[in-house]
Amino acid sequence: MGVFSVLKAVRKPPKAIRGGIPVCFPEFGNFGSLEQHGFARNRLWSLDSNPSPLSPSNSQSSVDLILKSTQQDVRTWPWRFELRLRISLSDGKLTLIPRVRNTDSKPFSFMFALRNYLSVSDVSEVRVEGLETLDYFDNLMQRERHTEQADAITFDGEIDRVYLCTPTKIAIIDHEKKRTIVLRKEGMPDAAVWNPWDKKAKALPDMGDEDYETMLCVDSAAIETPIVLKPFEEWRGRQELSTVSSSYCSGQLDPRKVLHGLS
């Protein structure tokens, strides 16, 4: 599936592990007052012994996880919640279904993101399609709002953006591997794109100096407009990562068919 993991990643709670697909909740980045990307990615989750029924699939292997608010969480974010995550794996496809339930007596709002660390052959040879002409916040410029002008996103330096009102399908095209990672999402209208490039990678203690060359984050997210839940209401999202073979000939990208529902 092409999920990236940093060899130098720290695997000692409560430090977040750099790599895989961290769950960002109830905030993203430094958009709020909590720790970077919220606290969910730093907590120990449990197996959900009584998962709610979801659409069954005989061809998938699944695991259900749950994270409930603790006294420590309530001291920093004063609402009670249950965060569930179903992870399903089948041939060439990884599906994540996150659900947040308000178990408090008061309504609350939250941001959410699945931070997808994707493994690529050479980030400078990667194109991301599906985000062209969209507005985005540039976190490298104090969250200034801009409109994407390029036909596709390519990479020649640090990038840290949140694209707004994005489509349900995004294509990450890896020319060297001749494959495209297709990101399909529901309930998460935004998409964050991040690569630290060389200088910032060297400054990150849990990242190798050259790791930035073979990774790219393209996240499913709900950031600009936080999700609001009344007491005992539940929100559900869905993300699917899959791969298709692709080629690059005379500037024509086969994966465009994916974005237009032809593949």
C-alpha contacts under 8 A as a table, 3 or more apart, distances in Angstrom:
res1	aa1	res2	aa2	distance
1	M	92	G	6.34
1	M	93	K	7.01
1	M	94	L	7.33
1	M	181	I	7.90
1	M	241	L	7.38
1	M	242	S	6.62
1	M	243	T	6.69
2	G	118	L	5.68
2	G	119	S	4.78
2	G	120	V	7.18
3	V	19	G	7.63
3	V	20	G	5.72
3	V	21	I	7.79
3	V	116	N	7.36
3	V	117	Y	5.76
3	V	118	L	4.61
3	V	119	S	5.26
4	F	19	G	5.52
4	F	20	G	5.76
4	F	117	Y	5.14
4	F	118	L	5.01
4	F	119	S	4.51
4	F	215	M	6.38
5	S	9	A	7.50
5	S	18	R	6.63
5	S	19	G	4.05
5	S	20	G	5.68
5	S	117	Y	7.30
6	V	9	A	5.15
6	V	18	R	6.08
6	V	19	G	5.73
6	V	206	D	7.48
6	V	207	M	6.16
6	V	208	G	7.33
6	V	211	D	7.15
7	L	207	M	7.53
7	L	208	G	7.52
8	K	205	P	7.95
8	K	206	D	5.01
8	K	207	M	5.65
8	K	208	G	6.52
9	A	17	I	5.63
9	A	18	R	5.36
9	A	19	G	7.45
9	A	206	D	4.87
9	A	207	M	6.59
10	V	15	K	6.66
10	V	16	A	7.20
10	V	17	I	5.74
10	V	18	R	7.41
10	V	206	D	6.26
11	R	15	K	6.99
11	R	16	A	7.45
11	R	17	I	5.90
12	K	15	K	5.79
12	K	16	A	7.99
13	P	16	A	6.98
13	P	42	N	6.46
13	P	43	R	7.31
13	P	44	L	7.88
14	P	42	N	5.01
14	P	43	R	6.55
15	K	42	N	5.97
16	A	41	R	6.09
16	A	42	N	5.11
17	I	20	G	7.97
17	I	22	P	7.72
18	R	206	D	7.16
18	R	207	M	7.73
19	G	22	P	7.33
19	G	116	N	7.92
19	G	117	Y	5.48
20	G	115	R	7.97
20	G	116	N	6.54
20	G	117	Y	5.51
20	G	118	L	7.85
21	I	114	L	6.05
21	I	115	R	5.15
21	I	116	N	4.74
21	I	117	Y	6.10
22	P	41	R	5.56
22	P	114	L	6.04
22	P	115	R	5.33
22	P	116	N	7.24
23	V	40	A	6.25
23	V	41	R	5.24
23	V	112	F	7.55
23	V	113	A	6.10
23	V	114	L	5.03
23	V	115	R	6.48
24	C	27	E	6.35
24	C	28	F	5.82
24	C	37	H	5.02
24	C	38	G	5.79
24	C	39	F	7.41
24	C	40	A	6.21
24	C	41	R	6.14
24	C	111	M	7.76
24	C	112	F	5.48
24	C	113	A	4.92
24	C	114	L	6.21
24	C	115	R	7.08
25	F	28	F	6.71
25	F	37	H	6.51
25	F	38	G	4.97
25	F	39	F	6.40
25	F	40	A	5.43
25	F	41	R	7.55
25	F	110	F	7.10
25	F	111	M	6.12
25	F	112	F	5.05
25	F	113	A	6.94
26	P	37	H	7.62
26	P	38	G	5.36
26	P	39	F	7.24
26	P	40	A	7.40
26	P	110	F	4.85
26	P	111	M	5.15
26	P	112	F	6.04
27	E	30	N	7.60
27	E	31	F	6.67
27	E	32	G	6.17
27	E	34	L	7.18
27	E	36	Q	7.80
27	E	37	H	5.37
27	E	38	G	4.75
27	E	110	F	6.25
27	E	111	M	4.74
27	E	112	F	6.33
27	E	223	I	7.96
28	F	31	F	5.91
28	F	32	G	7.45
28	F	36	Q	6.90
28	F	37	H	4.15
28	F	38	G	6.28
28	F	111	M	6.16
28	F	112	F	6.57
28	F	113	A	6.85
28	F	223	I	6.87
29	G	32	G	7.76
29	G	36	Q	5.06
29	G	37	H	4.42
29	G	38	G	7.61
30	N	33	S	7.08
30	N	34	L	7.50
30	N	35	E	7.31
30	N	36	Q	5.42
30	N	37	H	6.66
34	L	37	H	7.74
34	L	38	G	5.76
34	L	39	F	7.64
34	L	76	T	7.40
35	E	38	G	5.28
35	E	39	F	6.61
36	Q	39	F	7.83
37	H	41	R	7.79
38	G	41	R	7.25
39	F	42	N	5.43
39	F	43	R	6.66
39	F	73	D	7.94
40	A	43	R	5.44
40	A	67	L	7.72
43	R	67	L	7.93
44	L	67	L	7.69
45	W	65	L	6.38
45	W	66	I	5.77
45	W	67	L	5.16
46	S	65	L	5.58
46	S	66	I	5.37
46	S	67	L	6.50
47	L	63	V	7.72
47	L	64	D	5.99
47	L	65	L	4.57
47	L	66	I	6.13
48	D	51	P	5.62
48	D	64	D	5.33
48	D	65	L	4.89
48	D	66	I	5.30
48	D	84	R	7.81
51	P	64	D	6.60
53	P	56	P	7.98
57	S	60	Q	5.58
59	S	90	S	6.32
60	Q	88	S	5.94
60	Q	89	L	5.45
60	Q	90	S	4.75
61	S	88	S	5.47
61	S	89	L	5.31
61	S	90	S	6.54
62	S	86	R	6.75
62	S	87	I	5.44
62	S	88	S	4.18
62	S	89	L	6.39
63	V	86	R	5.78
63	V	87	I	5.41
63	V	88	S	6.64
64	D	84	R	7.19
64	D	85	L	5.80
64	D	86	R	4.48
64	D	87	I	6.48
65	L	84	R	5.67
65	L	85	L	5.16
65	L	86	R	6.35
66	I	82	E	6.99
66	I	83	L	5.66
66	I	84	R	4.40
66	I	85	L	6.35
67	L	82	E	5.89
67	L	83	L	5.04
67	L	84	R	6.35
68	K	80	R	7.69
68	K	81	F	5.99
68	K	82	E	4.63
68	K	83	L	6.28
69	S	72	Q	8.00
69	S	73	D	5.83
69	S	74	V	6.83
69	S	79	W	7.89
69	S	80	R	5.46
69	S	81	F	5.57
69	S	82	E	6.64
70	T	73	D	5.08
70	T	74	V	6.27
70	T	80	R	7.98
71	Q	74	V	5.07
71	Q	75	R	6.33
72	Q	75	R	5.37
72	Q	76	T	6.97
73	D	76	T	5.42
73	D	77	W	5.75
73	D	78	P	7.30
74	V	77	W	4.89
74	V	78	P	4.28
74	V	79	W	5.96
74	V	80	R	6.91
75	R	78	P	5.97
79	W	104	D	5.92
79	W	106	K	7.55
79	W	108	F	7.04
80	R	102	N	6.51
80	R	103	T	5.40
80	R	104	D	4.86
81	F	100	V	6.94
81	F	101	R	5.60
81	F	102	N	4.79
81	F	103	T	4.95
81	F	104	D	6.64
82	E	100	V	5.79
82	E	101	R	5.15
82	E	102	N	6.75
82	E	103	T	6.83
83	L	98	P	7.21
83	L	99	R	5.73
83	L	100	V	4.58
83	L	101	R	6.48
84	R	98	P	5.66
84	R	99	R	5.07
84	R	100	V	6.41
85	L	96	L	6.75
85	L	97	I	5.60
85	L	98	P	4.42
85	L	99	R	6.35
86	R	95	T	7.95
86	R	96	L	5.63
86	R	97	I	5.09
86	R	98	P	6.50
87	I	94	L	7.39
87	I	95	T	5.87
87	I	96	L	4.74
87	I	97	I	6.71
88	S	94	L	5.91
88	S	95	T	5.06
88	S	96	L	6.42
89	L	92	G	7.99
89	L	93	K	6.01
89	L	94	L	4.79
89	L	95	T	6.41
90	S	93	K	5.27
90	S	94	L	6.55
92	G	242	S	5.63
92	G	243	T	6.28
93	K	240	E	6.84
93	K	241	L	5.67
93	K	242	S	4.52
93	K	243	T	7.32
94	L	240	E	5.69
94	L	241	L	5.16
94	L	242	S	6.52
95	T	238	R	7.35
95	T	239	Q	5.66
95	T	240	E	4.40
95	T	241	L	6.42
96	L	238	R	5.86
96	L	239	Q	5.21
96	L	240	E	6.48
97	I	236	R	7.05
97	I	237	G	5.73
97	I	238	R	4.54
97	I	239	Q	6.45
98	P	236	R	5.85
98	P	237	G	5.41
98	P	238	R	6.51
99	R	234	E	6.75
99	R	235	W	5.49
99	R	236	R	4.41
99	R	237	G	6.44
100	V	234	E	5.53
100	V	235	W	5.24
100	V	236	R	6.64
101	R	229	L	7.71
101	R	232	F	6.21
101	R	233	E	5.81
101	R	234	E	4.24
101	R	235	W	6.50
102	N	107	P	7.38
102	N	108	F	7.57
102	N	229	L	6.26
102	N	230	K	6.71
102	N	231	P	5.27
102	N	232	F	4.84
102	N	233	E	5.67
102	N	234	E	6.42
103	T	231	P	6.13
103	T	232	F	5.32
104	D	107	P	7.29
104	D	231	P	5.66
104	D	232	F	7.16
105	S	231	P	5.37
106	K	230	K	6.72
106	K	231	P	5.69
107	P	228	V	7.10
107	P	229	L	5.55
107	P	230	K	4.25
107	P	231	P	5.49
108	F	228	V	5.77
108	F	229	L	5.64
108	F	230	K	6.76
109	S	226	P	5.79
109	S	227	I	5.25
109	S	228	V	4.23
109	S	229	L	6.25
110	F	226	P	5.16
110	F	227	I	5.40
110	F	228	V	6.75
111	M	221	A	7.70
111	M	222	A	5.58
111	M	223	I	5.19
111	M	225	T	7.82
111	M	226	P	5.00
111	M	227	I	6.40
112	F	188	M	7.84
112	F	221	A	5.61
112	F	222	A	5.24
112	F	223	I	6.61
112	F	226	P	7.97
113	A	188	M	7.64
113	A	219	D	6.49
113	A	220	S	5.54
113	A	221	A	4.02
113	A	222	A	6.26
113	A	223	I	7.72
114	L	219	D	5.54
114	L	220	S	5.37
114	L	221	A	6.40
115	R	217	C	6.52
115	R	218	V	6.86
115	R	219	D	4.72
115	R	220	S	6.98
116	N	216	L	7.99
116	N	217	C	5.25
116	N	218	V	5.62
116	N	219	D	5.26
116	N	220	S	7.79
117	Y	215	M	6.52
117	Y	216	L	5.87
117	Y	217	C	4.68
117	Y	218	V	7.16
118	L	215	M	5.49
118	L	216	L	5.22
118	L	217	C	5.88
118	L	218	V	7.45
119	S	214	T	5.81
119	S	215	M	4.74
119	S	216	L	6.70
120	V	123	V	6.23
120	V	126	V	7.66
120	V	174	D	6.46
120	V	177	K	7.90
120	V	214	T	4.86
120	V	215	M	5.43
120	V	216	L	7.07
121	S	125	E	7.97
121	S	174	D	6.96
121	S	176	E	6.27
121	S	177	K	6.46
121	S	213	E	7.74
121	S	214	T	5.38
121	S	215	M	7.97
122	D	125	E	5.49
122	D	126	V	6.80
122	D	174	D	7.82
122	D	176	E	7.39
122	D	213	E	5.52
122	D	214	T	5.22
122	D	215	M	7.85
123	V	126	V	5.09
123	V	155	F	6.46
123	V	212	Y	7.70
123	V	213	E	5.41
123	V	214	T	5.82
123	V	215	M	6.58
123	V	216	L	6.90
124	S	154	T	6.90
124	S	155	F	5.11
124	S	156	D	5.91
124	S	213	E	7.48
125	E	154	T	7.52
125	E	155	F	7.60
125	E	174	D	6.68
125	E	175	H	6.25
125	E	176	E	7.15
126	V	154	T	6.20
126	V	155	F	7.12
126	V	172	I	6.99
126	V	173	I	5.58
126	V	174	D	4.89
126	V	175	H	6.39
127	R	152	A	6.10
127	R	153	I	5.51
127	R	154	T	4.99
127	R	155	F	7.72
127	R	172	I	5.97
127	R	173	I	5.13
127	R	174	D	6.89
128	V	131	L	7.39
128	V	152	A	5.64
128	V	153	I	5.01
128	V	154	T	6.74
128	V	170	I	7.21
128	V	171	A	5.67
128	V	172	I	4.57
128	V	173	I	6.11
129	E	132	E	6.83
129	E	151	D	7.71
129	E	152	A	5.06
129	E	153	I	6.67
129	E	170	I	6.02
129	E	171	A	5.17
129	E	172	I	6.57
129	E	173	I	7.73
129	E	256	R	7.76
130	G	152	A	7.48
130	G	166	T	7.67
130	G	167	P	6.81
130	G	169	K	6.89
130	G	170	I	4.97
130	G	171	A	6.50
130	G	259	L	6.83
131	L	134	L	5.78
131	L	148	E	7.47
131	L	152	A	7.17
131	L	153	I	7.61
131	L	163	Y	7.18
131	L	166	T	6.51
131	L	167	P	7.65
131	L	170	I	7.33
132	E	148	E	5.54
132	E	149	Q	6.59
132	E	150	A	6.19
132	E	151	D	5.72
132	E	152	A	5.85
132	E	153	I	7.45
133	T	147	T	6.08
133	T	148	E	4.83
133	T	149	Q	5.77
133	T	150	A	7.49
133	T	151	D	7.98
134	L	147	T	5.50
134	L	148	E	5.41
134	L	163	Y	6.68
134	L	164	L	6.69
134	L	165	C	7.56
134	L	166	T	7.31
135	D	145	R	6.72
135	D	146	H	5.49
135	D	147	T	4.18
135	D	148	E	6.13
135	D	163	Y	5.96
135	D	164	L	5.76
136	Y	145	R	5.59
136	Y	146	H	5.45
136	Y	147	T	6.13
136	Y	148	E	7.19
136	Y	161	R	6.31
136	Y	162	V	5.24
136	Y	163	Y	4.11
136	Y	164	L	5.65
137	F	143	R	4.84
137	F	144	E	5.50
137	F	145	R	4.64
137	F	146	H	6.48
137	F	161	R	5.51
137	F	162	V	5.10
137	F	163	Y	6.54
137	F	164	L	7.98
138	D	141	M	5.44
138	D	142	Q	6.81
138	D	143	R	4.63
138	D	144	E	5.41
138	D	145	R	6.41
138	D	146	H	7.29
138	D	160	D	6.26
138	D	161	R	4.71
138	D	162	V	6.79
139	N	142	Q	5.42
139	N	143	R	4.49
139	N	144	E	7.27
139	N	160	D	5.48
139	N	161	R	5.74
139	N	162	V	7.78
140	L	143	R	6.91
140	L	159	I	7.45
140	L	160	D	6.27
140	L	161	R	7.83
141	M	144	E	5.65
150	A	153	I	6.45
155	F	158	E	7.78
155	F	159	I	7.79
157	G	195	N	7.99
157	G	196	P	7.88
157	G	197	W	5.65
158	E	194	W	7.60
158	E	195	N	5.63
158	E	196	P	5.00
158	E	197	W	4.75
158	E	198	D	7.91
159	I	193	V	6.90
159	I	194	W	5.23
159	I	195	N	5.36
159	I	196	P	6.60
159	I	197	W	7.81
160	D	192	A	7.38
160	D	193	V	5.81
160	D	194	W	4.55
160	D	195	N	6.72
160	D	196	P	7.80
161	R	192	A	5.58
161	R	193	V	5.34
161	R	194	W	6.61
162	V	190	D	6.79
162	V	191	A	5.70
162	V	192	A	4.24
162	V	193	V	6.44
163	Y	166	T	6.60
163	Y	190	D	5.61
163	Y	191	A	5.09
163	Y	192	A	5.99
163	Y	193	V	7.78
164	L	189	P	6.81
164	L	190	D	4.72
164	L	191	A	6.71
164	L	224	E	7.20
165	C	189	P	5.12
165	C	190	D	5.47
166	T	189	P	5.57
166	T	190	D	5.46
166	T	191	A	6.56
167	P	170	I	7.02
167	P	189	P	7.33
168	T	183	L	7.87
168	T	184	R	5.40
168	T	185	K	5.11
168	T	186	E	6.38
168	T	189	P	7.69
169	K	182	V	6.90
169	K	183	L	5.58
169	K	184	R	4.56
169	K	185	K	6.69
169	K	258	V	7.92
169	K	259	L	5.87
170	I	182	V	5.95
170	I	183	L	5.12
170	I	184	R	6.61
170	I	259	L	6.67
171	A	180	T	6.36
171	A	181	I	5.92
171	A	182	V	4.79
171	A	183	L	6.31
171	A	255	P	6.86
171	A	256	R	7.96
171	A	258	V	7.46
171	A	259	L	6.94
172	I	180	T	5.49
172	I	181	I	5.06
172	I	182	V	6.39
172	I	183	L	7.85
173	I	178	K	7.79
173	I	179	R	6.31
173	I	180	T	4.41
173	I	181	I	6.49
173	I	246	S	7.64
173	I	255	P	7.39
174	D	177	K	5.63
174	D	178	K	5.88
174	D	179	R	5.52
174	D	180	T	5.85
174	D	181	I	7.91
175	H	178	K	4.81
175	H	179	R	6.74
175	H	246	S	7.70
175	H	247	S	6.77
175	H	248	Y	6.64
176	E	179	R	7.97
178	K	245	S	5.96
178	K	246	S	5.02
178	K	247	S	5.42
178	K	248	Y	7.83
179	R	243	T	6.67
179	R	244	V	5.66
179	R	245	S	4.26
179	R	246	S	4.70
179	R	247	S	7.26
180	T	243	T	5.52
180	T	244	V	5.29
180	T	245	S	6.10
180	T	246	S	5.95
180	T	255	P	6.77
181	I	241	L	6.75
181	I	242	S	5.72
181	I	243	T	4.52
181	I	244	V	6.63
182	V	240	E	7.91
182	V	241	L	5.73
182	V	242	S	5.26
182	V	243	T	5.87
182	V	244	V	7.46
182	V	258	V	7.67
183	L	239	Q	7.15
183	L	240	E	5.89
183	L	241	L	4.92
183	L	242	S	6.85
184	R	239	Q	5.68
184	R	240	E	5.07
184	R	241	L	6.55
185	K	188	M	6.56
185	K	220	S	6.66
185	K	237	G	7.53
185	K	238	R	5.48
185	K	239	Q	4.37
185	K	240	E	6.34
186	E	189	P	7.34
186	E	237	G	5.49
186	E	238	R	5.02
186	E	239	Q	6.52
187	G	222	A	7.68
187	G	236	R	6.77
187	G	237	G	4.62
187	G	238	R	6.67
188	M	191	A	7.87
188	M	220	S	5.79
188	M	221	A	4.75
188	M	222	A	4.75
188	M	237	G	6.52
188	M	238	R	7.95
189	P	220	S	7.49
189	P	221	A	6.33
189	P	222	A	5.74
190	D	220	S	6.35
190	D	221	A	4.87
190	D	222	A	5.42
190	D	223	I	6.55
190	D	224	E	7.45
191	A	218	V	6.62
191	A	219	D	5.18
191	A	220	S	5.04
191	A	221	A	5.40
191	A	222	A	7.91
192	A	217	C	7.47
192	A	218	V	5.64
192	A	219	D	4.90
192	A	220	S	6.93
192	A	221	A	6.90
193	V	216	L	7.56
193	V	217	C	5.50
193	V	218	V	4.67
193	V	219	D	6.48
194	W	216	L	6.34
194	W	217	C	5.03
194	W	218	V	6.76
195	N	212	Y	6.47
195	N	215	M	7.38
195	N	216	L	5.61
195	N	217	C	6.50
196	P	199	K	7.48
196	P	200	K	5.26
196	P	201	A	5.59
196	P	212	Y	6.40
197	W	200	K	6.07
197	W	201	A	5.96
197	W	212	Y	5.52
197	W	213	E	7.42
198	D	201	A	5.16
198	D	202	K	6.28
198	D	209	D	6.72
198	D	210	E	7.01
198	D	212	Y	6.75
199	K	202	K	5.38
199	K	203	A	6.57
200	K	203	A	4.95
200	K	204	L	6.37
201	A	204	L	5.27
201	A	207	M	6.12
201	A	208	G	6.80
201	A	209	D	5.56
201	A	210	E	7.39
201	A	211	D	7.37
201	A	212	Y	6.47
202	K	205	P	7.43
202	K	207	M	7.23
202	K	208	G	6.87
202	K	209	D	4.83
204	L	207	M	5.49
204	L	208	G	7.98
205	P	208	G	7.85
207	M	211	D	6.52
208	G	211	D	5.10
208	G	212	Y	7.90
209	D	212	Y	7.36
210	E	213	E	5.76
210	E	214	T	7.88
211	D	214	T	5.80
211	D	215	M	6.67
212	Y	215	M	5.45
212	Y	216	L	7.43
220	S	239	Q	7.29
222	A	225	T	6.59
222	A	226	P	6.34
222	A	227	I	7.29
223	I	226	P	5.78
229	L	232	F	7.75
229	L	233	E	5.56
229	L	234	E	6.76
229	L	235	W	7.40
230	K	233	E	5.40
246	S	253	L	7.47
246	S	254	D	5.84
246	S	255	P	6.29
247	S	253	L	6.51
247	S	254	D	6.24
248	Y	251	G	6.34
248	Y	252	Q	6.05
248	Y	253	L	5.38
248	Y	254	D	7.21
249	C	252	Q	5.46
249	C	253	L	7.02
253	L	256	R	5.97
254	D	257	K	6.06
254	D	258	V	7.90
255	P	258	V	5.08
255	P	259	L	6.91
256	R	259	L	5.22
256	R	260	H	6.47
257	K	260	H	5.18
257	K	261	G	6.14
257	K	262	L	4.73
257	K	263	S	5.62
258	V	261	G	5.20
258	V	262	L	5.58
258	V	263	S	4.71
259	L	262	L	7.52
260	H	263	S	7.91
